């Protein structure tokens, strides 16, 4: 997953250390537990703390407290910190669930099973709705989301205590971006897909951003360099396997201009003013209209916009729509039966590509005695070019077009985390390549040490995960703000709104700066509404169109 925290490791700068000497656990570690600032270590069962770091999930922590006097009151939302050696944070976050079981025997003890989620959950709670122009770095976009665009004033992610880590990389320069009411998590994940970088909110509430290709495991799984692992288990399977990949994407503009003609109906019932095209109109080209052989003035052709005054516009169209419509006003006469409307435009067609791994198909046919074809179909409406679709289809084949290999092992070595690249070299088991760690389970042992169970999957194709992420960076595509998109925000206010200030009648706001999408609504009893009704105020108020309630 893009955005998990490091489970059970000390955070040294941006990424964990990479030499075994730096990550071997000190002898005699003490485990400490704090909930809401209160030290509850004495209530811990021996070895009861388990910390899970799984790709695609938030880090979690679970443990059981033995409350002999039934005096503890643990509630969801309380802050929790697990430390090792007094200073090293093994986990930090918020309690998510508490189950209490009372023993009715002579002890009268209460056992509390507590579950907690790490700080990355904060990114799930905030919504982003903003457009960024092209030319900003990844770091600039994320900082703006963190401090400005993740909520209202005093309700943003930064107000939850999350801070940009000063050692973060700025990352690549991005194209135009549009986040349409998605969570901060989804926005950061999308940015990761575009840039090849990853993120996490660590246990000290720092938002960290770093290159995926440099996020490596602390050791190499190679007997010549590191032998401090045990119980190595290797599994080969065909989970998500395919060797022929179809990908259906969104819609892309046609490469050629289409020409379609419509004849008027002679003015029957006022005359037809709406004409339906055979294809949706693409964003890349404004339609060209002719009546007979006479071109229509381009200034009188425009996208139809809600609540916008367009008295001078005669012809309307919509990006992604099929209709060309004439202004319904009385000053615009419908076409007669002797007039022909010619529309020149670019339409859009759905993307559908297919990629095949011929060598893999032949190998599977020989192994199974079948045709060897394993066919899968994926859909991604965000893909808006054939090149992008083919790159994605080929990427899926590189990732899943081979027998999957998963390794599991145990270790006392600190520093493993999901998402890290783990180099594996065990030729005797047929293992050689770059694996990506999918999960790490950390468990306290007798309150003085930690045990780690690690699971990793063989990397994306022969060139490995690092190459995969680098190519994602190179092929990164911008998210584009679409036309015909309007936003309506409804707020329920519990207090009055006072509008004040002097109005200047000497300066008229230019038409092109008016905001016709926003509407100010005033109750008829409002003094400003009466002033507007009586003509005491001319023009829009504060650049807003207005109407009485």
Secondary structure, 3 states (H helix, E strand, C coil): CCCCCCCCCCCCCCCCCCCHHHHECCCCCCEEEEECCEECHHHECCCCCEEEEECCCCCEEEEEEEECCCCCCCCCCCEEEEEECCCEEEEEEEEEEEEEEECCCCCCCEEEEEEEEEHHHHHHHCEEEEEECCCCEHHHHHHHHHHCCCCCCCCCHHHHCCEECCCCCCCCECCCEEEEEEEHHHHHHHHHHHHCEEEEECCCCEEEEEEHHHCECCCCECCCCCCCEEEEEEEEECCCCCCEEEEEEEEEECCCCEEEEEECCCCHHHCCCEEECCCCECCCCCCEEEECCEECCHHHEEECCCCCCCCCCCEEECCCCCEEEECCCCCCCCCCCCCEEEEEECEEEEEEEEEECHHHHHHHHHHHCCCCCCEEEEECCCCCCHHHHHHHHHHHHHHHCCCEEEEEEEECECCCCCCCEEEEEEHHHCEEEEEEEEEEEEEEECCCEEEEEEEEEECCCCCHHHHHHHHHHHCCCCCCCCCCCCCCCCCCCCCCCCCCCCCCCCCCCCHHHCEEEEEEEECCCCHHHHHHHCCCCCCCECCEEEEEC
